Amino acid sequence: MGYGGFGGGNMQQLMKQAQAMQRKLQEAQQEIAETELVGSAAGGMVEFTMMGDKTPVSISIKPEAVDPDDVEMLEDMILAAINDANAQADKLQKDLMGPLGGGMGLL
């Protein structure tokens, strides 16, 4: 007996495929959340660490990066390090989610 024009076997196969995709999606999301990324600027003078899900962890600023007469430069280095880490997180998500992400905005 069919379900809405689908044979029972086809529906079961579709459900199995959907469950397998859901499992892969959850595994990819877990790996992303557990991956630590370090963005850096000015040759490592400023480093920003975050998890793959973009949760900030820490920021490190070497003393020689601090010039009281040029605070704007330090601000720029911090933003560059954060942007670097964000770009790494975006790439990680794209690489791991691949076709599973499908532009669904899961994270």
HELIX and SHEET records of a PDB file:
HELIX    1   1 GLY A    8  GLU A   34  1                                  27    
HELIX    2   2 PRO A   63  ALA A   65  5                                   3    
HELIX    3   3 VAL A   71  GLY A  101  1                                  31    
SHEET    1   A 3 GLU A  36  ALA A  41  0                                        
SHEET    2   A 3 VAL A  46  MET A  51 -1                                        
SHEET    3   A 3 PRO A  56  ILE A  61 -1                                        
END                                                                             
